[in-house]
Amino acid sequence: MKDFYIGDCVRHENKVITSTFVVVAKQIKPKKTGEPYLALTLGDRSGQLEAKMWDNVEEVLEAFEQDDFLKIKGLVNKYKQRFQLTIHKLRKLGDGEIDFSDYLPKTTKDVDELWQTLTNFIASLENQHLKGLVQAFMADPEIAGAYRNAPAAKTLHHAYIGGLLDHVVSLFRSCDLICRNYPQINRDLLLTGAFFHDIGKIHELTYNRSFSYSTKGQLLGHMIIELEMLQAKLSSLPDFPDELKIMIEHMIISHHGEYEFGSPKLPMFPEALVLHYLDDLDSKMEAMRAQFERDATLDGPWTTYNPSLGRPVLSTEKFLRPRKVAEPEEPVITVTPLDPAPEPTALEPEETVQTGLPGLNPTR
């Protein structure tokens, strides 16, 4: 097991550490002098860390690639309020030298409990066609195993092992609540759409070493993959109504909600619209939670800029936390002795003392 994780940076600021990481991204950039330097994104199960190597770069440029494991010695410091690593030395590791569980973040929730919650929701469906379709997917051991382990995204939200299942269970709970407020919503259809809306992520993303896109994922995207998966499974359910098939397909291709976000169609019936908004809400809430976790060491209530949200975000908990008021120091009273009063001076005979109103002679 690793001695140092990226989440430990706060305790090692301005210290030299030696640890192992997976290379999430690798770039070779020029210095102002024209010489190359390495800009890496390193990862382990506690997060990601930007790293730079400035010296002796030519010796290691071709020694490793993205998704390789490295042993690195370097200095942990802060730049623009974010931790980074200045690399002094590195070497590539073989698979036999590492424990894969050290490098990919994983849900803190019990996966078996999440799966059981999902199973219970599906058991509550009243439409037998929809229930049978979803249960056919859940009974497929290859699909079920991947559904329990896949991340929901590469970086934006629920980007950890078990993230897809965590996201869908959260989405199911929200769908169930909103159906109570809007009785015109077809609950069975909405939950079915929630189950399928991201199922293609099990083939779109790879997550053996780091989170990245498969070739199929890059070329097709998860929506097309989902339509293929749906069509393949429906071939064994010949009595499945065409109307329901079309509605599920529409929910799949419209759940991003906008053309510019990758949806070829906008949501055109209530269940599709609700799915889009609840999916977007759950994604953004998780993005905020993760941002607060990453910036937990910052003193103020504002986080750093979040690229997916397009803004920094305010931690309500930090902002409303009672501030400690420093107790006032005891005042220091300095007593300065008064100078002795001067002796009264006798008036000269010719001096006249005027009192009362001007112009009046006091002797009259």
C-alpha positions, 0 to 999 in steps of 0.5 A, spaced: 500 500 500 502 507 498 505 511 504 502 517 500 496 519 497 494 525 493 489 527 499 495 527 504 498 534 500 495 538 506 500 535 511 506 535 506 506 542 504 513 544 502 516 537 503 519 532 499 515 526 498 516 519 494 510 515 492 507 512 486 502 514 481 498 513 475 499 517 469 492 520 467 495 525 462 502 527 459 504 533 455 510 535 453 511 543 453 516 548 451 519 553 456 521 560 454 528 557 452 525 552 447 527 546 452 521 541 453 518 540 460 513 535 462 506 537 464 503 531 468 496 529 471 497 524 476 492 520 479 491 515 485 484 513 489 484 520 493 484 524 487 488 528 481 494 532 482 498 536 477 505 535 476 511 539 472 518 536 471 523 542 469 530 538 469 533 532 466 527 531 462 530 529 455 532 522 459 525 520 461 520 523 455 520 516 452 520 512 458 513 512 459 506 514 456 499 515 459 496 510 464 503 507 466 505 507 473 510 511 476 515 512 482 516 519 483 520 523 488 518 531 488 516 537 492 509 538 494 507 545 494 502 550 492 500 554 486 494 559 485 491 555 491 492 548 488 497 543 490 502 541 485 508 536 485 515 539 482 518 532 480 525 531 481 526 524 479 521 518 476 521 511 473 516 507 470 513 501 474 511 494 472 504 492 474 507 487 479 510 492 483 503 496 484 496 494 487 491 497 482 486 498 488 491 504 490 489 508 484 482 508 482 477 512 487 471 508 489 465 510 492 464 510 499 457 507 499 456 499 500 455 497 492 451 491 494 446 496 498 446 500 492 444 494 487 439 492 492 435 499 492 435 499 485 432 492 485 427 494 489 425 500 485 425 495 479 420 490 483 415 496 484 414 497 477 407 496 475 408 495 467 410 488 466 413 490 459 418 495 462 419 491 468 421 485 464 426 489 460 430 492 466 430 485 469 433 482 463 439 487 463 440 486 471 440 479 470 445 479 465 452 478 469 456 481 464 452 488 464 450 487 471 458 487 473 459 493 469 453 497 472 456 496 479 463 498 477 463 503 472 464 510 473 458 515 471 463 520 467 471 521 466 471 527 470 465 531 471 461 527 476 461 521 479 468 519 477 469 513 481 468 506 481 461 505 483 459 512 480 454 510 475 450 505 480 451 511 485 448 516 480 442 512 478 440 510 485 440 517 487 436 519 480 431 514 482 430 517 489 429 523 486 424 521 480 420 517 485 419 524 489 417 528 483 412 523 481 408 524 488 408 531 486 406 530 479 401 525 479 401 525 471 408 523 470 408 515 468 413 513 474 414 506 470 417 510 464 421 515 468 424 510 472 426 505 466 429 511 462 433 513 468 436 506 468 438 506 461 440 513 460 447 512 462 448 504 461 452 505 455 458 508 460 459 501 461 462 501 454 464 508 453 469 508 459 475 504 461 477 504 468 482 499 469 488 504 470 485 511 470 478 513 467 479 514 459 474 513 453 474 507 449 475 507 442 468 505 441 466 510 446 470 516 442 467 514 436 460 513 438 458 516 445 454 512 450 447 514 447 449 510 440 451 504 444 445 504 449 441 504 443 445 498 440 444 495 447 437 496 447 435 493 440 440 487 442 436 485 448 429 487 445 430 482 440 429 476 445 422 480 447 418 480 441 412 482 444 415 488 447 410 494 445 413 499 439 410 505 443 414 504 449 421 502 445 420 509 441 419 513 448 425 509 451 429 511 445 427 518 445 429 519 453 436 516 451 437 521 446 434 527 449 437 526 456 442 531 455 437 536 454 440 541 449 443 540 442 449 543 444 450 538 450 450 532 445 442 531 445 440 530 437 433 531 440 430 535 445 425 532 450 418 532 447 414 529 453 414 530 460 418 524 463 423 525 458 423 533 460 423 530 468 429 525 466 433 531 463 432 536 469 433 531 474 439 528 471 442 535 470 441 536 478 444 530 480 450 531 476 451 538 478 450 537 486 455 531 485 460 536 482 459 541 487 460 536 493 466 533 490 469 541 489 468 542 496 472 536 498 477 537 493 478 544 496 477 542 504 483 545 506 482 552 503 481 557 509 475 561 506 468 559 504 469 560 496 472 554 492 477 555 486 474 555 479 470 549 477 470 548 469 464 543 469 460 548 473 463 554 469 464 558 476 467 557 483 462 555 488 460 557 495 460 552 501 454 554 505 457 550 511 463 554 511 460 561 510 455 560 516 460 557 521 460 561 527 467 565 527 471 565 533 472 572 536 478 573 539 478 575 546 480 583 547 486 584 551 486 587 558 488 594 557 494 597 559 493 603 564 499 607 564 499 612 570 504 618 569 505 623 575 503 630 574 508 635 574 507 639 581 503 646 580 507 652 579 507 657 585 503 663 585 506 669 582 505 676 585 502 681 581 507 687 580 503 694 582 502 697 576 499 691 573 491 691 573 487 685 573 480 685 569 474 681 571 467 681 569 465 685 563 470 688 558 471 696 560 469 696 567 474 697 572 473 692 578 475 698 583 469 702 582 
